């Protein structure tokens, strides 16, 4: 039996990127079919078990889209209503797990319910059809266009015809089916120019994946699981240990439940999802910890390049690896008190992951096929080393922002780990657009990054942002009967970016002018037009300080941005007699006049905010 659907936009893959894409597209009025390989939407935050969000230090106030912030707030609201706990003891936002790796840790089912609530109005209105447990198996193209995609659930096939298609699958499964050019593994150094890339390309060098699981601790009880098949080999090959290696090569030994002598926090609280003491001071509620550690990362096979039989074998061994690590924790890990080994009271919690075996429904995937895009992000675009400004390389075609270390786990054939500092970066729109087909977009970790830069673009808020931008772009194209490549240039791109800003999506870093701030759109537009290109105090900080004047060191770039916003290519005139003074009211007025804008700017000297106000007429016409 083959069922057929027709819609504006087909989103294949229901992870965070797919969910965010569906929200954006439906909110724009498009009809959408969203498919998902499991029975849970949410990907890495739900079915893959990583419900401890990998984020950055500004996430509570800046550096995420408005819809992602709503997703986070709804999760917190669930715990507030259920347990009556409004915030952390120090007044900071509630973190139900009180974990040290993330500002927000929670049970996966909570995110499943939140996502369902966010999408429910669109399902009820008939704009959104969701197909759970469906995998893409075929695609039909005509010329440079993708016409339909067939997804399958058991013996039932569904063919979805659409005007735009988004690949939001975890491994980029739609790319080979649709004839989209793609790459996987590590590119050659001569190709990317990256210092840490290998001399020759290694397509199979893909980061390891992980089957996560959740446990509680019941002292005095024995919940030891049967010894997994091949336990000794799996233990010794990893090897199992709670000692990690720091960036300087020094060991970082962790204890299970206690802080060590070096002050390191406990392994137990690393990705704890529920803190019993925080949520229920009576002591009736037990902790729930999610286990996703280097010891149960599986990096001994490439799922992408594997046959169906090889893939099944890898997934089976990866599951046994995670079970073996649990068995080691129950029987062999050195106890914190130095007396004996193992904590048999560690009890697997299958209900947390929604599975019979207690392991996550799907493996946590760190690396996918990646499109050959109109624009590629390479490591030196974002690495902090060698840069003296606060932001990564400026991206004029930005469709979002993110920030995370360049985090690479051991890969097939390469045991190296990396955790290199980066600067707050942007997401290029061109990285979402493949060379072909013309009506396909990448909507998650399959965008045009490299093996190295992917390590920063694969995390929760960035994947959500990528998906949201892809969904908004798809709807934009459907409404105007154009393809994405036609939006990726000139005035068309600026109009699309303006729409993203109206959605509450930051496109450049300005931590003191967040979405909702009266100067948000104008500040973002100035930054997109290169206002900080020549350095100066604002380029050295993530804050733009809207109430302060424009320093002389940044005056030329700021005025040039003002003229560009107004559509002028004129060169700004600066008074050569003023070498240290802030940008003057006369100089700003002259630039505004050249651009055909009212020259009556308030403030003397004018502030960043004054410039934003003066640009309002020009911004309104974008």
C-alpha positions in Angstrom: 0.0 0.0 0.0 1.3 3.4 -0.9 -0.3 6.5 0.5 0.3 9.9 -1.1 0.5 13.4 0.4 0.9 16.7 -1.2 2.1 19.8 0.7 4.1 23.0 0.4 7.0 21.7 2.4 8.2 18.2 3.3 10.5 18.0 6.3 12.2 14.6 6.5 13.5 14.1 10.0 11.9 15.2 13.3 14.9 16.1 15.4 15.3 19.6 16.9 16.1 21.0 13.4 13.0 19.4 11.9 10.8 20.5 14.7 12.0 24.1 14.5 11.6 24.1 10.8 8.0 22.8 11.0 7.2 25.6 13.5 8.6 28.3 11.3 7.0 27.0 8.1 3.6 26.5 9.7 3.7 29.9 11.4 4.3 31.4 7.9 1.1 29.7 6.7 2.7 26.8 4.7 1.3 23.3 4.7 3.9 20.8 6.0 4.5 17.1 6.3 7.0 16.2 9.0 8.4 12.7 9.2 10.4 11.1 12.0 12.2 7.7 12.2 11.1 7.1 15.9 7.9 7.7 17.9 9.4 10.7 19.6 10.0 14.1 18.0 13.1 16.0 19.3 16.1 14.1 18.3 19.1 14.7 20.5 17.0 16.2 23.3 14.6 13.2 23.4 14.9 10.0 21.4 18.7 10.2 21.6 18.7 10.8 25.3 20.8 13.9 25.5 18.3 16.0 27.5 21.1 18.0 29.0 21.4 20.9 26.7 24.9 21.8 25.3 24.8 25.6 25.3 26.8 28.7 26.1 27.1 31.2 28.9 24.7 33.8 27.5 21.9 31.4 26.6 19.4 32.7 29.2 19.4 36.2 27.7 21.0 36.1 24.2 22.3 33.7 21.6 19.1 31.7 20.9 16.0 32.2 18.8 12.8 33.3 20.5 11.1 29.9 19.8 14.1 28.0 21.3 13.8 30.2 24.4 10.1 29.3 24.5 11.0 25.6 24.3 13.3 26.0 27.3 10.9 28.0 29.3 8.1 25.5 28.7 10.4 22.7 30.1 11.1 24.7 33.2 7.4 25.5 33.6 6.6 21.8 33.7 8.9 21.3 36.7 7.7 24.5 38.4 4.1 23.3 38.2 4.9 19.7 39.1 7.2 20.4 42.1 6.5 24.0 43.1 10.2 25.0 42.7 10.5 28.3 40.9 14.3 28.8 40.6 17.6 27.6 41.9 18.5 28.4 45.5 20.8 31.2 44.3 17.9 32.7 42.3 19.2 31.6 38.9 16.8 30.0 36.4 15.6 26.5 37.3 17.7 23.6 36.3 15.8 20.4 37.3 18.9 18.3 37.2 21.2 20.8 38.8 24.0 19.4 36.6 27.3 21.0 36.0 27.5 20.5 32.2 24.3 22.4 31.4 22.0 25.1 32.6 19.0 23.0 31.7 18.7 19.3 32.2 15.4 17.4 32.2 13.7 14.1 31.5 13.3 13.4 27.7 9.6 12.8 27.9 9.1 16.4 29.2 10.6 17.7 26.0 8.5 15.3 23.9 5.4 16.8 25.5 6.6 20.4 25.1 7.3 19.8 21.4 3.9 18.2 21.0 2.2 21.2 22.6 4.2 23.7 20.4 3.1 21.8 17.2 -0.4 21.0 18.3 -2.1 24.2 17.1 -0.8 23.6 13.6 -1.9 19.9 13.6 -5.3 21.0 14.7 -5.5 23.6 12.0 -4.6 21.1 9.3 -1.4 22.8 8.4 0.9 20.0 9.8 0.9 16.3 9.3 3.3 14.3 11.4 4.4 10.8 10.3 6.2 8.9 13.2 8.3 5.8 12.7 8.8 6.6 9.0 12.2 6.3 7.3 13.1 7.8 3.9 13.7 5.1 1.3 13.4 6.8 -2.1 13.2 10.1 -3.9 12.2 11.3 -7.4 13.8 14.2 -9.1 13.1 16.0 -12.4 15.9 18.2 -13.8 17.2 20.3 -10.9 14.1 19.8 -8.7 13.2 17.2 -6.1 9.6 16.1 -6.8 8.7 13.6 -4.0 10.2 11.5 -1.3 8.9 8.1 -0.2 9.1 7.2 3.5 8.3 3.8 4.9 7.0 2.3 8.1 7.2 -1.5 8.0 5.4 -2.5 4.8 3.6 0.8 4.5 5.0 3.4 2.1 4.0 7.0 2.0 5.0 9.3 -0.9 5.2 13.0 -0.1 5.2 15.5 -3.0 6.1 19.1 -2.1 7.4 22.3 -3.5 10.3 22.5 -1.0 12.1 19.7 0.9 14.2 19.8 4.0 16.7 17.1 5.1 16.6 17.1 8.9 17.6 13.4 9.3 20.3 12.5 11.7 22.7 11.1 9.1 21.6 13.2 6.1 19.8 10.2 4.7 17.9 12.2 2.1 21.1 13.5 0.4 22.1 10.3 -1.5 18.5 9.5 -2.3 18.0 13.0 -3.9 21.3 13.2 -5.8 22.5 16.0 -3.5 26.3 16.3 -3.5 27.7 15.5 0.0 30.8 14.7 1.9 31.5 12.8 5.1 34.4 12.3 7.5 37.6 14.4 7.5 38.4 16.6 4.5 42.0 17.0 3.3 44.0 20.0 4.6 44.6 21.2 1.0 40.8 21.3 0.6 39.8 23.2 3.7 43.0 25.0 4.7 42.5 23.8 8.3 45.6 23.3 10.3 44.1 20.3 12.1 42.8 18.6 9.0 44.7 15.5 7.8 47.0 15.5 4.8 44.6 13.3 2.8 40.8 13.1 3.1 39.4 10.3 5.3 35.8 9.9 4.4 35.2 7.2 7.0 36.7 9.2 9.9 33.3 10.0 11.5 32.8 10.9 15.1 31.6 8.3 17.5 27.9 7.9 18.5 26.4 6.9 21.8 23.5 5.0 23.2 22.6 7.0 26.4 20.8 5.6 29.4 19.4 6.8 32.7 20.0 5.4 36.2 19.1 6.1 39.8 21.1 5.0 42.9 19.5 2.7 45.5 22.2 2.1 48.2 22.0 -1.3 49.8 20.2 -2.9 46.8 21.6 -5.0 44.0 20.4 -4.1 40.5 23.5 -5.5 38.7 22.6 -6.4 35.1 23.7 -9.6 33.5 27.3 -9.3 32.2 27.0 -8.2 28.5 28.4 -10.4 25.8 32.0 -9.5 25.1 32.3 -7.4 28.3 36.0 -7.8 28.9 36.9 -6.9 25.3 34.6 -3.9 25.3 35.9 -2.7 28.7 39.6 -3.0 27.7 39.2 -1.5 24.2 37.7 1.8 25.4 39.0 1.5 28.2 36.4 2.2 30.9 37.6 5.0 33.2 36.3 8.1 35.0 39.5 9.9 34.3 39.4 12.3 31.4 42.3 14.1 29.8 42.4 17.9 29.9 43.4 20.1 26.9 46.9 20.4 28.3 47.2 16.6 28.5 46.9 16.4 32.2 44.6 13.7 33.7 41.3 14.8 35.3 40.2 12.0 37.7 36.5 12.1 38.7 34.8 10.2 41.5 31.3 8.8 41.2 29.3 10.6 43.9 31.9 12.9 45.6 34.1 15.8 44.5 37.7 14.7 44.2 40.7 16.1 45.9 41.4 18.3 42.9 37.9 19.9 43.3 36.4 18.3 40.2 32.6 17.8 40.5 31.2 14.3 40.8 30.6 12.1 37.7 27.1 11.6 39.0 26.1 15.2 38.6 27.7 15.7 35.1 24.4 15.1 33.2 22.0 14.6 36.0 18.4 15.0 34.7 16.6 15.2 38.0 18.0 16.4 41.3 15.8 14.8 44.0 17.0 17.2 46.8 16.3 20.3 44.6 12.8 19.3 43.5 11.7 17.5 46.7 13.5 18.5 49.9 11.6 15.8 51.8 14.0 13.2 50.2 11.2 11.1 48.6 12.4 11.8 45.1 15.6 10.1 43.8 18.2 11.6 41.5 18.1 10.5 37.8 21.4 10.7 36.0 21.9 10.3 32.3 25.1 8.5 31.3 26.8 9.9 28.2 30.6 9.7 28.9 33.6 9.1 26.8 33.6 5.5 28.0 30.4 4.6 26.1 31.1 6.6 22.9 31.2 4.0 20.1 33.9 5.0 17.5 34.6 1.6 16.0 32.5 1.8 12.9 31.0 4.4 10.4 27.2 4.1 10.2 27.1 6.3 7.1 29.3 4.1 5.0 28.0 0.8 6.3 25.8 -1.7 4.6 22.5 -2.6 6.3 24.0 -5.7 7.8 27.1 -3.8 9.0 25.0 -1.1 10.5 22.9 -3.5 12.5 26.1 -5.1 13.8 27.5 -1.7 14.9 24.3 -0.7 16.6 24.2 -4.0 18.5 27.8 -3.6 19.6 27.3 0.0 20.6 24.3 -1.0 22.7 26.4 -3.7 24.4 29.1 -1.1 25.0 26.8 1.1 27.0 25.4 -1.8 28.9 29.0 -2.9 29.6 29.8 0.5 31.0 26.9 0.3 33.3 28.0 -3.2 34.4 31.5 -1.8 35.1 30.0 1.0 37.2 28.0 -1.6 39.1 30.9 -4.0 39.7 34.4 -2.6 39.0 34.6 1.2 39.3 36.7 2.2 42.4 34.4 3.3 45.2 34.8 6.9 46.4 35.7 5.8 49.9 38.6 3.7 48.6 37.1 0.5 49.9 36.1 -2.0 47.2 34.7 -1.7 43.8 31.3 -1.1 42.1 27.9 0.3 43.0 25.4 -2.5 42.5 22.7 -0.1 43.7 22.8 1.7 40.3 19.4 0.9 38.7 18.6 1.3 35.0 15.4 3.3 34.4 13.9 2.2 31.1 10.9 4.4 31.4 13.1 7.5 31.2 14.2 6.6 27.7 10.9 5.1 26.8 12.5 1.7 25.8 12.4 -1.9 27.1 16.2 -2.1 27.4 16.7 1.2 29.0 18.9 2.6 26.2 17.9 5.6 24.2 15.6 5.0 21.3 18.2 6.1 18.9 21.9 6.7 19.1 23.2 10.1 19.8 24.6 11.2 16.4 27.4 13.7 16.4 28.3 13.8 12.7 26.2 13.4 9.6 26.6 13.6 5.8 27.2 17.3 5.0 26.0 19.0 1.9 28.4 20.7 -0.6 26.9 24.1 0.0 27.0 27.5 -1.5 29.1 28.5 1.5 31.2 26.3 3.7 32.2 27.0 7.3 35.8 26.0 8.1 37.5 25.8 11.5 39.6 29.0 11.2 36.3 31.0 10.7 35.4 30.3 14.3 38.4 29.3 16.3 39.5 31.8 19.0 43.2 31.3 18.5 44.9 34.1 16.7 41.9 36.5 16.7 41.9 39.7 18.8 38.2 40.5 18.4 35.2 39.2 20.4 33.4 37.6 17.5 34.2 35.0 14.9 34.6 35.9 11.2 31.8 38.2 10.1 29.1 36.6 8.0 26.9 39.0 6.0 24.5 36.3 4.9 23.8 35.2 8.5 20.6 33.3 9.4 21.4 32.9 13.1 24.1 32.7 15.8 25.7 30.1 18.0 28.6 29.4 20.3 30.2 26.3 21.5 33.7 24.8 21.7 34.9 22.9 18.6 34.1 19.7 20.3 35.3 16.5 18.5 35.0 13.1 20.1 37.2 10.2 18.9 36.3 9.1 15.4 36.7 6.0 13.4 40.4 5.4 13.0 41.3 8.5 15.0 41.3 8.4 18.8 41.9 12.2 19.0 39.6 14.3 21.1 39.4 18.1 20.6 37.8 20.8 22.7 39.1 24.0 21.2 37.8 27.4 22.2 35.9 29.3 19.6 34.4 32.8 19.3 30.7 33.5 19.2 29.8 32.8 15.5 27.1 33.2 12.9 25.3 30.6 10.8 25.7 31.4 7.0 22.5 31.1 5.0 24.6 29.8 2.2 25.6 26.8 4.3 22.0 25.6 4.3 21.7 25.6 0.5 23.2 22.7 -1.5 24.6 23.0 -5.0 21.6 20.9 -6.1 18.7 20.2 -6.1 17.4 23.7 -6.2 14.5 23.1 -3.8 16.2 21.2 -1.1 17.7 22.7 2.2 19.8 21.2 4.9 18.0 21.7 8.3 20.3 20.2 11.0 23.9 19.1 11.4 24.1 18.3 7.7 24.8 21.9 6.7 28.0 23.0 4.8 30.5 22.6 7.6 33.7 20.5 7.7 34.5 17.6 9.9 36.2 20.0 12.3 33.7 23.0 12.3 30.8 20.6 12.6 32.0 20.1 16.2 30.6 23.6 17.0 27.5 23.6 14.8 25.9 20.3 16.0 24.7 21.3 19.4 21.1 21.8 20.6 20.5 25.6 20.1 22.5 25.8 16.9 20.6 22.8 15.4 17.3 24.4 16.4 18.4 27.7 14.8 19.5 26.0 11.6 16.1 24.2 11.3 14.1 27.4 12.1 16.0 29.3 9.4 15.5 26.5 6.9 11.8 26.3 7.6 11.4 30.1 7.3 13.4 30.1 4.1 11.3 27.3 2.6 8.1 29.1 3.4 9.6 32.3 2.0 10.4 30.6 -1.2 7.0 28.9 -1.5 5.2 32.2 -1.0 7.3 33.9 -3.7 7.7 31.0 -6.1 11.5 31.2 -6.0 14.2 28.8 -5.0 16.7 29.4 -2.1 19.6 30.3 -4.3 17.6 33.3 -5.6 17.2 34.5 -2.0 20.9 34.2 -1.2 21.9 37.5 -2.8 21.4 41.2 -2.6 18.2 42.8 -1.6 16.3 39.5 -1.5 18.6 38.2 1.2 18.2 41.4 3.3 14.4 41.2 3.1 14.5 37.6 4.2 16.9 38.5 7.1 14.5 41.2 8.2 11.8 38.5 8.5 14.1 36.4 10.6 14.7 39.4 12.9 11.0 39.9 13.2 10.8 36.3 14.4 13.2 37.0 17.2 16.2 35.4 15.6 19.5 37.2 16.3 21.8 37.2 13.3 24.8 38.8 15.0 26.1 39.0 18.5 25.0 42.0 20.7 24.4 40.6 24.1 23.0 43.8 25.6 20.4 44.3 22.8 18.4 41.0 22.8 15.2 40.2 20.9 12.4 42.4 22.3 14.8 45.4 22.9 13.5 48.5 21.0 16.8 48.7 19.2 17.2 45.0 18.4 16.3 45.1 14.7 18.3 48.3 13.9 21.3 47.0 15.9 21.2 43.7 14.0 21.0 45.4 10.6 24.0 47.7 11.4 26.0 44.7 12.5 25.0 42.7 9.4 26.2 45.6 7.2 29.7 45.5 8.8 29.5 48.2 11.5 32.3 46.6 13.5 34.5 45.6 10.5 37.4 47.9 11.3 37.8 47.0 15.0 37.4 49.5 17.9 35.9 49.0 21.4 32.7 47.4 20.3 34.5 44.9 18.1 36.4 43.9 21.2 33.2 43.2 23.2 30.0 41.3 22.6 28.1 44.3 24.0 27.3 47.2 21.7 26.5 49.6 24.6 23.7 51.5 22.8 23.9 54.5 25.1 27.5 55.3 24.4 29.0 57.4 21.6 30.8 55.9 18.6 34.5 55.8 19.1 36.8 57.3 16.5 38.5 53.9 15.9 35.1 52.4 14.7 33.6 55.6 13.2 34.5 54.8 9.6 33.0 51.2 9.7 29.9 52.4 11.5 29.2 55.2 9.1 29.9 52.9 6.1 27.3 50.5 7.5 24.8 53.4 7.9 25.3 54.3 4.2 25.0 50.6 3.1 21.7 50.2 5.0 20.4 53.2 3.2 21.5 51.7 -0.2 24.4 54.1 -0.8 28.0 53.1 -1.8 29.4 56.5 -0.9 32.5 56.8 1.2 31.8 58.4 4.6 33.5 61.7 5.2 35.3 62.1 8.5 36.8 65.3 9.9 40.6 64.8 9.7 41.0 67.2 12.6 39.2 64.9 15.0 41.6 62.1 15.8 40.5 61.0 19.3 37.1 62.5 19.8 33.9 60.4 19.3 32.0 60.5 16.1 30.4 63.9 15.9 26.9 65.0 15.2 28.0 66.9 12.1 29.7 63.9 10.6 26.7 61.7 11.2 24.3 64.3 9.8 26.5 64.6 6.6 26.4 60.8 6.1 22.7 60.7 6.6 22.2 63.5 4.1 24.3 61.6 1.5 22.1 58.6 2.0 19.0 60.6 1.5 17.9 60.3 5.2 16.8 63.1 7.5 19.9 64.6 8.9 18.5 65.6 12.3 20.2 63.1 14.6 19.8 63.6 18.3 22.7 63.5 20.7 26.0 65.3 20.5 28.0 63.2 20.2 25.5 60.7 18.9 25.3 57.3 20.5 24.8 53.9 18.9 21.1 54.2 19.8 20.9 57.6 18.1 22.2 56.1 14.9 19.7 53.3 15.2 16.8 55.8 15.5 18.0 57.8 12.6 18.1 54.7 10.4 14.5 53.7 11.1 13.2 55.1 7.8 15.7 53.1 5.8 15.2 49.9 7.8 11.5 50.1 7.3 11.9 49.8 3.5 14.1 46.7 3.6 
